[in-house]
Amino acid sequence: MMLVRRVVTTTSLAKFFPCFSSSLSKSGRFAYHASSPAPSLNPISDDSCGSENEEAEIDWDELGFGLVPTDYMYVMKGTQDGEFINGELNHFGDIKLSPSSGVLNYGQGLFEGLKAYRRKGMGGGIMLFRPEENALRMGMGAQRMCMPSPSVDQFLHAVKLTVLANKRWVPPQGKGSLYVRPLLIGSGPVLGLAPAPEYMFLVYASPVGNYFKEGVAPINLLLADKIHRAIPGGTGGIKAISNYAPVLKAQMHAKSKGFTDVLYLDSVNKKYLEEASSCNIFIVKGNVISTPATNGTILPGITRRSIIELANDLGYQVEERLVSVDELFDADEVFCTGTAVVVAPVGCISYCDQRYTFKTGVETAAQRLYNTLTAIQMGHVQDTKGWTHEIQ
């Protein structure tokens, strides 16, 4: 099979960022294509940025999933009519917002999350996994939230530029990844309930390790029966910022009792699985892998979609449908998927004072799928699906 690679390199960065000049002889040129004018970049002085080959001063072995401020972030402004122009790299730092901005007053905001992985060795290239899917999902969410959004090309350009500018913060392979967080917010002032007149698109990044404190060990979930993550007709199917604060109370209660996270039921029948606080859920029974259908209350995860395709390739029968609590408790295996968690095996779930345990370990579907997915993400195997973008 032929290896599918999309390579983005950095020649044009030299005139804006002298810190990239050391690699020009081997890097080639940074490609950018968009229907609107290419973002302009403000120069950042040479003495404020280190060599791209300089390794960040950080203990990679102690890396958790928390914010580690990096060097640069990308900022681009947009108008209500959908025009986004004049994007630029800035030093990572605070942003200025009106007290009456749409995001602060009415929660008009979206976010995405994706990861950059380093190929083996600090001199290796950097891999992005399906970033165009994040761009498309942000566009879908923007429509629901009455917001304009960057084009796919603008989104990809911003993500790649941010990763390259923070290249020294990408962990060595096997030590973690660079988590990339694109944000789209209503930055313009508005008092009455209405869409903001101006928008801001930002991309920042932070090196991260495992999302859960358990690392790659099985996680322990609490099944919530009184708090629900989403309702039909709401915004549960998009990555609205307002989706996440409502689950904090349930999550903090669960963690205080020793649980890793919370799994939620549907808000109508209260008997069908939806998802966990920040990841999708799968159950395994024999050769059948089932996951709740994305019917508007469940986020259509990019890792979720990838796992479904890989599971089919590996010979499993995959079903997207309503999954009841009774089926959950009868499952052989349970696992969660998401950009942050990748594929996380579930060791046990507690519900109504009952504890249910599930199979974990090397001979499970979850482990097999984790190995297959991460091999593609890190460039260990040929990407026959065209899912990865390599940047240098």
FENRACOR-V88752 format. One record per residue. N is the residue number from 1. SS is DSSP state (h for helix, s for strand, l for the rest). PSI is psi in whole degrees, 0 to 359 (* if undefined). OMEGA is omega in whole degrees, 0 to 359 (* if undefined). Layout:
# FENRACOR-V88752
<<N;SS;PSI;OMEGA> <N;SS;PSI;OMEGA>>
This chain:
# FENRACOR-V88752
<<1;l;145;181> <2;l;137;177> <3;l;127;178> <4;l;119;181> <5;l;139;173> <6;l;114;187> <7;s;126;176> <8;s;130;183> <9;l;187;204> <10;l;24;184> <11;h;313;186> <12;h;348;178> <13;h;339;187> <14;l;320;184> <15;l;342;178> <16;l;325;185> <17;l;98;182> <18;h;338;182> <19;h;347;179> <20;h;353;191> <21;h;336;184> <22;h;340;185> <23;h;10;188> <24;h;326;183> <25;h;338;182> <26;h;356;191> <27;h;329;183> <28;l;222;187> <29;l;151;180> <30;l;120;183> <31;l;137;176> <32;l;127;179> <33;l;130;179> <34;l;157;179> <35;l;337;177> <36;l;168;183> <37;l;144;179> <38;l;140;179> <39;l;140;175> <40;l;149;184> <41;l;131;176> <42;l;133;180> <43;l;143;174> <44;l;131;191> <45;l;149;183> <46;h;327;184> <47;h;356;180> <48;h;358;179> <49;l;139;182> <50;l;176;177> <51;l;145;179> <52;l;341;178> <53;l;355;178> <54;l;128;180> <55;l;138;179> <56;l;147;179> <57;l;90;184> <58;l;146;177> <59;l;99;184> <60;h;331;182> <61;h;342;181> <62;h;14;185> <63;l;124;174> <64;l;199;178> <65;l;81;179> <66;l;166;183> <67;l;123;169> <68;l;107;183> <69;l;130;178> <70;l;198;190> <71;l;316;190> <72;s;157;170> <73;s;159;182> <74;s;137;181> <75;s;134;177> <76;s;138;181> <77;s;150;179> <78;s;161;180> <79;s;167;182> <80;l;333;180> <81;l;2;172> <82;l;8;182> <83;l;117;175> <84;s;122;181> <85;s;173;173> <86;s;46;174> <87;s;151;182> <88;s;155;171> <89;s;131;174> <90;s;162;170> <91;s;142;178> <92;l;131;180> <93;l;190;184> <94;l;156;175> <95;l;158;181> <96;l;129;179> <97;l;146;172> <98;l;144;174> <99;l;337;180> <100;l;21;179> <101;s;151;182> <102;h;326;182> <103;h;323;181> <104;h;327;184> <105;h;324;186> <106;h;10;176> <107;l;30;182> <108;l;88;183> <109;s;153;178> <110;s;156;170> <111;s;161;174> <112;l;170;177> <113;l;132;176> <114;s;168;185> <115;s;148;172> <116;s;129;181> <117;s;144;177> <118;s;135;170> <119;l;166;185> <120;l;131;180> <121;l;144;183> <122;l;340;179> <123;l;1;183> <124;l;167;177> <125;l;176;182> <126;s;136;184> <127;s;132;170> <128;s;144;184> <129;s;111;174> <130;l;47;183> <131;h;335;179> <132;h;333;177> <133;h;325;175> <134;h;320;179> <135;h;316;180> <136;h;321;180> <137;h;323;176> <138;h;321;177> <139;h;320;178> <140;h;317;179> <141;h;323;180> <142;h;322;177> <143;h;317;181> <144;h;327;184> <145;l;12;180> <146;l;48;181> <147;l;146;168> <148;l;161;178> <149;l;155;176> <150;l;155;174> <151;l;165;177> <152;h;317;180> <153;h;318;178> <154;h;319;178> <155;h;311;181> <156;h;319;179> <157;h;314;182> <158;h;317;180> <159;h;312;182> <160;h;319;179> <161;h;320;179> <162;h;318;179> <163;h;315;180> <164;h;320;180> <165;h;335;179> <166;l;30;187> <167;h;325;183> <168;h;349;180> <169;h;359;177> <170;l;119;185> <171;l;155;172> <172;l;154;182> <173;l;136;181> <174;l;353;181> <175;l;358;181> <176;l;203;182> <177;s;169;173> <178;s;112;179> <179;s;128;183> <180;s;127;185> <181;s;99;170> <182;s;139;179> <183;s;141;173> <184;s;118;186> <185;s;151;172> <186;s;99;186> <187;l;341;182> <188;l;154;182> <189;s;138;177> <190;l;135;180> <191;l;307;175> <192;l;158;181> <193;l;107;183> <194;l;161;175> <195;l;145;178> <196;l;151;180> <197;l;345;182> <198;s;152;184> <199;s;155;179> <200;s;131;176> <201;s;122;181> <202;s;151;172> <203;s;124;173> <204;s;174;186> <205;s;156;178> <206;s;135;175> <207;s;138;182> <208;s;157;171> <209;l;218;181> <210;l;143;181> <211;l;314;180> <212;l;147;180> <213;l;338;178> <214;l;351;183> <215;l;235;178> <216;l;4;178> <217;l;158;180> <218;l;144;180> <219;s;166;187> <220;s;113;187> <221;s;150;171> <222;s;127;179> <223;s;115;184> <224;l;139;179> <225;l;357;180> <226;l;333;178> <227;l;134;181> <228;l;145;183> <229;l;323;187> <230;l;163;178> <231;l;153;176> <232;l;137;181> <233;l;356;180> <234;l;214;184> <235;l;20;182> <236;l;338;182> <237;l;3;176> <238;l;168;182> <239;l;58;175> <240;s;141;180> <241;l;333;182> <242;h;354;179> <243;h;339;196> <244;h;325;178> <245;h;323;181> <246;l;341;180> <247;l;354;185> <248;h;321;181> <249;h;313;179> <250;h;320;181> <251;h;317;180> <252;h;322;177> <253;h;315;181> <254;h;316;182> <255;h;327;178> <256;h;338;179> <257;l;5;177> <258;l;5;178> <259;l;156;179> <260;l;317;184> <261;s;183;184> <262;s;139;173> <263;s;135;187> <264;s;151;176> <265;s;164;177> <266;l;152;186> <267;l;354;182> <268;l;299;182> <269;l;338;179> <270;l;34;179> <271;l;358;179> <272;s;140;180> <273;s;145;173> <274;s;273;176> <275;s;176;175> <276;s;184;185> <277;l;324;184> <278;l;23;180> <279;l;157;179> <280;s;163;184> <281;s;143;176> <282;s;147;171> <283;s;151;181> <284;s;129;174> <285;s;108;186> <286;l;235;180> <287;l;8;183> <288;s;127;175> <289;s;124;182> <290;s;145;177> <291;s;144;180> <292;s;137;179> <293;l;143;178> <294;l;96;185> <295;l;20;180> <296;l;341;178> <297;l;356;182> <298;l;134;180> <299;l;128;176> <300;l;85;185> <301;l;143;178> <302;h;321;174> <303;h;320;177> <304;h;310;181> <305;h;321;180> <306;h;319;179> <307;h;321;177> <308;h;314;181> <309;h;317;180> <310;h;322;178> <311;h;318;175> <312;h;317;179> <313;h;326;183> <314;l;1;174> <315;l;5;176> <316;l;153;172> <317;s;118;185> <318;s;132;181> <319;s;129;172> <320;s;112;188> <321;s;181;171> <322;l;131;179> <323;l;118;185> <324;s;163;176> <325;h;320;180> <326;h;320;178> <327;h;322;178> <328;h;312;185> <329;h;343;179> <330;l;1;185> <331;l;153;173> <332;l;316;181> <333;s;157;171> <334;s;139;175> <335;s;157;179> <336;s;153;177> <337;s;151;177> <338;s;165;179> <339;l;313;183> <340;l;315;186> <341;l;344;185> <342;s;256;173> <343;s;113;185> <344;s;116;178> <345;s;142;179> <346;s;121;180> <347;s;322;180> <348;s;156;178> <349;s;134;179> <350;s;137;181> <351;s;126;179> <352;l;48;176> <353;l;14;175> <354;s;143;180> <355;s;128;182> <356;s;132;182> <357;s;155;185> <358;l;158;181> <359;l;136;174> <360;l;171;176> <361;l;189;191> <362;l;336;184> <363;l;24;183> <364;l;161;175> <365;h;322;180> <366;h;315;180> <367;h;321;179> <368;h;318;180> <369;h;322;176> <370;h;313;181> <371;h;318;182> <372;h;315;182> <373;h;311;183> <374;h;333;176> <375;h;323;177> <376;h;314;184> <377;h;325;184> <378;l;1;177> <379;l;22;179> <380;l;335;181> <381;l;167;178> <382;l;133;177> <383;l;88;181> <384;l;353;182> <385;l;351;182> <386;l;31;184> <387;l;335;188> <388;s;148;172> <389;s;126;176> <390;s;130;177> <391;s;150;184> <392;l;*;*>>
